[in-house]
Amino acid sequence: MTLLILEIDVLSSEVLNKSDFLAVLANRIPNFIGFLVSFMVIAIYWVSHLRILSYVKLNQ
C-alpha cells in the first residue's frame, strides 16, 4: 500500500496554476481508486485477523 501512494505524484505550483485543478484531480482518479481499494482490502484482512485472534486463549 505504501508503494501505491508513491505512484501519486505531486505537481508543482506552476503546473497547477496553468491548468484546471479539477482536471488534474480527474486525471488522478485511477490512482486514488487503486489506493483506496488496496487500503480497504488490507483493512478487511486486519479486522478478520483481529476477530480470529479474539478466540485464541493463551495458556499460561
Backbone hydrogen bonds, N-H to C=O, Kabsch-Sander energy under -0.5 kcal/mol:
donor,donor_aa,acceptor,acceptor_aa,energy
5,I,1,M,-1.3
6,L,2,T,-0.9
7,E,3,L,-0.5
7,E,4,L,-1.1
8,I,5,I,-1.0
9,D,7,E,-1.1
11,L,9,D,-0.5
16,L,12,S,-1.9
17,N,13,S,-2.2
18,K,14,E,-1.8
19,S,15,V,-1.8
24,V,20,D,-1.9
25,L,21,F,-2.2
26,A,22,L,-2.3
27,N,23,A,-1.7
28,R,24,V,-0.8
28,R,25,L,-0.6
29,I,25,L,-0.6
29,I,26,A,-0.7
31,N,28,R,-0.6
32,F,28,R,-2.0
33,I,29,I,-2.6
34,G,30,P,-2.2
35,F,31,N,-2.0
36,L,32,F,-2.6
37,V,33,I,-2.8
38,S,34,G,-2.1
39,F,35,F,-2.2
40,M,36,L,-2.4
41,V,37,V,-2.4
42,I,38,S,-2.2
43,A,39,F,-2.3
44,I,40,M,-2.3
45,Y,41,V,-2.3
46,W,42,I,-2.3
47,V,43,A,-2.5
48,S,44,I,-2.3
49,H,45,Y,-2.4
50,L,46,W,-2.3
51,R,47,V,-2.2
52,I,48,S,-2.5
53,L,49,H,-2.4
54,S,50,L,-1.1
55,Y,52,I,-1.4
56,V,53,L,-0.9
60,Q,58,L,-0.7
